[in-house]
Amino acid sequence: MAAIAIDNLTLGYDRHPAVHHLGGRIEAGALLAICGPNGAGKSTLLKALMGQIKPIGGAIRREGFGRRDIAYLPQAAEIDRSFPISASDFAAMGLIGGLGLFGGIGKGQSARIVAALAAVGLTGFEDRAIGTLSGGQMQRLLFARLMLQDAPLILLDEPFTAIDANTTEDLLGLIERWHAEGRTILAVLHDFDLVRRHFPQTLLLAREPVAWCATHEALSEANLGAARRMIEAFDASAHECERAA
């Protein structure tokens, strides 16, 4: 099972911290929301957990699993939808880790692709180019790819941004199913009402951790106000440093 220990973690770009002094433990089977103001370091943290960013300081320890056991859903803006690929072939990318260097897609894998597309409501879209899909359909397709990865740790970066309510409810159903299967799920989210209804644990981040506990405690008015003030203070300091330079 996927468990993660975080020790006094500092992350950043060109040695400018984006997250610092973060420590805690993500237990196997956790369903954790990561919330905070814009610029709080939420997506940076997911990239570090994925292994795309190396810590400036501190450490991330993956316990009982490796990088190939992580399924990652990036923000929609990071997907190049101009690439000429069908929905079926895009979903099949979730199988790559289990096919080996020269592995092909056999009947069993093809059946899994069809089943994954059906599970997200995309039956009949197998041959559609991804550039022709709506935002909600593309997000469903990304969830189908995650399903085919069959990973114990799932990282979701803003999975419900700019999609309709029906798609959101359908995809939440998949998340709850994965959680019931014992998978560890972390999601960057902005809708606090949705987080309160569906995510039992929340990390409230403002470059530094504000709260990491039960959601109703983490998203208290006092903590949310503190997070806003911390980001505003950081931005004000950064602006003064630029003027001084």
N, C-alpha and C positions, 0 to 999 in steps of 0.2 A: 504494500500500500504506500501511497505517496505522502510523505511528511517532510516538512521543510523547517530548518532552524535558521534564523536570521540573527547575526551577532553584530551589533553596533555598526550597521551598514551605512556606507556613504557612497552615493552614486552621482555621476555627473558627466559633463561633456567638456573636453579640453580643460579638465581639472577644476571646472566651476561646478560646485555641488548643486544637484537637483533634488536629492534626498539625502538626509543625514541623520545620524543618531537613531536609526531604526533597529529595534531588536524585538524578537518575539518568536513564537513557534506556531506553525500552521499544522494542525493535527491531520492525520489521514482521515478522509471522509468529510472534511470541513466544507461548508458552503459559506464563503466569505465575500462580502462586498467591499470594494475599495472606493472610498468617496473622498471628496475634497474640492476646493475651488479650482478654477483653471490655473494651470501652472504649479499645481501641488506636487507633481512628480509621480502621478498614478501610472501613466503609461510607461514611464521610465522604469518603475519598479517591475512591471510585468516583463519588460524586455530583459531586465537583469535576471529574473527568475527563469526566463527562457534560455538565457545564456548568450544573448546578443550583445549585452553590455557587461564589461568587467567592473567589479567594484573598485572605487578609489581607495576605500578603506573598509575594514570589517570583512564579513564573509557570509555567503549563503551556502548552507549544507543541505544537499538533497539526500534523504535517508531512504534507502531501499529502492531507488529508481534512478534512471539516467535521463539524459536530454531527449533521447528518442521516445521516452515514455510521456512526453509533454505534447499536448495538442494546443495550438495557439490560434486564436481568432483575432486578427489585427483590426484596426479601425477601417471602415469602408473606404476612406480616402486613400488608403495605402494599396488598394487593389487596382491593378491596371486592367480595366475592363475593355480596352481596345485590343487586347491580345486575342487572336482568332482561335478560340477554343470552345468546344461545346460544353453544355452543362454536365453531361455525363463524364466527359474527360476531365473536367475540372474537379468534380467530386472524386474521381478515381485517384487523384493525387494524394488523397488520404490513405491509400493502400501502399504507397511507394515504400514505406519503411519495412513492410512485411513481405515484399516481393523479391528482395535480393537484387544484385547488380544486373542480372540478365533475366530476371523474372518477367513473365508476361501475365496478362489478365486472362484467367481461365473462366470456365463456366461458373464455378463457385464464386469467384470475385465479381463476375458480371451480375450474378443474382444479388450479391450484397449491395452493389451500386444501385440497382433497380429498387431494392428494398429501402435503401437510405433516402433516395429521392421521393419515394412514396411516403416515407415517414415524415418528411417536411412539406408534403403537399405539392410536390413538383412532378407527379406522374404526367407524362405527355410532353415534358420539357426536355427530354434527354438530348435531343439534337439541336436545341436552341443555342445560338451563340450567346455567351455571357453578356456581351454588349447590348443585347436586345432585352435583357431582363430588367424589371423594375427594381427599385431599391429594396423593397421587401422580398421579392423573389431572389435577389442576389444574396440577401442575408440568410434566407432559408437554405440556399445552396451551400453557403459557408458552413452552416450547421450540419448539412449532410456530409461534407468533407470531414468535419470533426468526428462525426459518428463512425466513419470508416477508419479513422485513426485508432479508435478503441483504446484510448490512452487513460491511465489512472489519474493524471493531472491535467485539468482543462483550464486554460487562461483565456478570458474573454475581455477584449478591450472595447468598451462602449457598444455592446451587441444590439442595443435597441434604439440607437440614434436614427432619427428620420425614417422610421418605419411605422406602419399603421398598427392600431390597437389589436386587431385580430392576429396579425403576424407576431406581435409581442407576446400575446397569450399563448399561441402555439409553441413558440420557442421557449417560453418559461416552462411549459409542460415538459419539454425535452430536458431542460436543466434539472427539473425536479426528478425526472426519471433517472438521470445519470447520478444524481445525489443518492437516490434510493439504492442504486447499485453499488454504493460505497466509493464512488470517485471523489476526488478532491477538486473543488471548483472555486476559482477566484474570478471575480468580475468587476471591472471598472464601470461604475454607474453614477448617473447624475440625478435620477428620479428617486428622491428620498421616500416618497410614498410607496413606490414599487419595492424599494429595499426593505422598508419596514414590514411589508406583507410577505415577502418571499425569502429574505436572507437573515438567518438567525444571528450571524456575527458580522461586524463591520470594523474595518480599519479606516479611521478618519485621518487623512493625511494633509498636511500643509507644509510640505518639504520636510518637516519634522512630524513625528506621530503626535496627534492630538488625543486620540483614544483608540483602543483596540480591545473590544469587549462585545457584550451583547448589544445588538443593534439599537434597542430602545434607549440604552445608556449612551452609546457612542454618538447618536444623532440627537442628543439633547440640544435645546436652544443655546445653552451656555457653551457647549463644545463647538457648535456650528459658528457661533459668534467669534469664539477664539480662533478658529481656523481662518475665518475671513480677515481678522485683524493681523494674524501672522503673515498671510500672503501680502496684504497691503503694506505692512512694515517692510517686508523683504523687497517689494517693488520700489518703495520709496527710497530705501537705502541704495538699491542698484542704480536708480536714477541719479542720486547725488554722486555716486562713484563715477558715473559716466561724465558728469559735468566737471568733476575735479580732474579727470584725465585730460 
